[in-house]
């Protein structure tokens, strides 16, 4: 007993025997991190902190007040901030794409 369509394929409502291939509709949570401006701002900020730490140094009569340990602390803080912003972005949005991409 055939409970489907005349051709026996439940995905073929016309009963022609072939189903047109349509790509499945999928979605990501957000776009790739490399496609966001926040990623490039994060990289620029890290580079700026490290360059500033390297440039600011001891001078005659002045101590080095932007040492490497403080610079790396700022890099860690920037990294945590970036990770939090990516987590917030991923938590509530979706970007659709086709299976063919």
C-alpha positions in Angstrom: 0.0 0.0 0.0 1.4 3.4 -1.0 0.6 6.2 1.4 2.9 8.7 -0.2 2.6 10.4 -3.5 1.8 8.6 -6.8 5.6 8.0 -7.4 6.0 6.8 -3.8 8.3 9.6 -2.8 6.9 11.7 0.0 9.3 14.6 -1.0 7.9 14.6 -4.6 4.4 16.1 -4.4 4.0 16.1 -8.2 4.8 12.4 -8.5 7.3 13.0 -11.2 9.9 10.7 -9.7 12.6 13.3 -9.2 13.0 16.0 -6.6 14.7 19.3 -7.5 17.8 19.6 -5.4 17.6 22.7 -3.2 20.4 23.5 -0.8 19.5 23.2 2.9 19.1 26.4 4.7 21.6 26.6 7.5 22.7 29.3 9.8 25.7 30.3 11.9 25.4 32.1 15.1 27.3 35.2 13.8 29.6 36.0 11.0 33.2 34.9 11.2 35.4 36.8 13.6 37.8 37.7 10.8 34.9 39.6 9.0 34.2 41.9 12.0 35.7 45.3 12.6 36.0 44.5 16.3 38.7 41.9 15.5 40.8 44.4 13.6 40.3 47.1 16.3 41.4 44.5 18.9 44.6 43.7 16.9 45.4 47.4 16.4 44.9 48.0 20.1 47.2 45.1 21.1 49.9 46.3 18.7 49.5 49.9 20.0 49.9 48.8 23.6 53.0 46.7 22.8 54.6 49.5 20.7 53.9 52.1 23.4 55.5 49.8 26.0 58.5 49.4 23.9 58.8 53.1 23.1 58.2 54.5 26.6 61.4 53.7 28.4 63.9 55.1 30.9 65.2 58.6 30.3 67.7 60.6 32.2 66.3 60.9 35.7 63.0 59.1 34.9 62.0 55.5 35.6 60.4 53.2 33.2 56.7 53.7 34.1 55.2 51.5 31.3 57.0 48.3 31.9 56.4 45.0 30.0 54.4 43.4 32.8 51.9 46.3 32.7 51.7 46.2 28.9 50.9 42.5 29.0 48.3 43.0 31.6 46.6 45.5 29.3 46.8 42.9 26.4 45.1 40.4 28.7 42.4 42.9 29.6 41.9 43.6 25.9 41.7 39.9 25.1 39.1 39.3 27.8 37.0 42.2 26.5 37.2 40.9 23.0 36.2 37.4 24.1 33.2 38.8 26.0 32.1 41.0 23.0 32.3 37.9 20.7 30.3 35.9 23.2 27.6 38.5 23.4 27.5 38.8 19.7 27.2 35.0 19.3 24.5 34.7 22.0 21.7 36.4 20.2 22.1 36.7 16.4 22.2 34.3 13.5 23.6 34.7 10.0 22.0 32.4 7.4 23.9 30.7 4.7 23.2 28.0 2.1 24.8 24.5 2.3 26.5 25.2 -1.1 28.8 27.9 0.4 
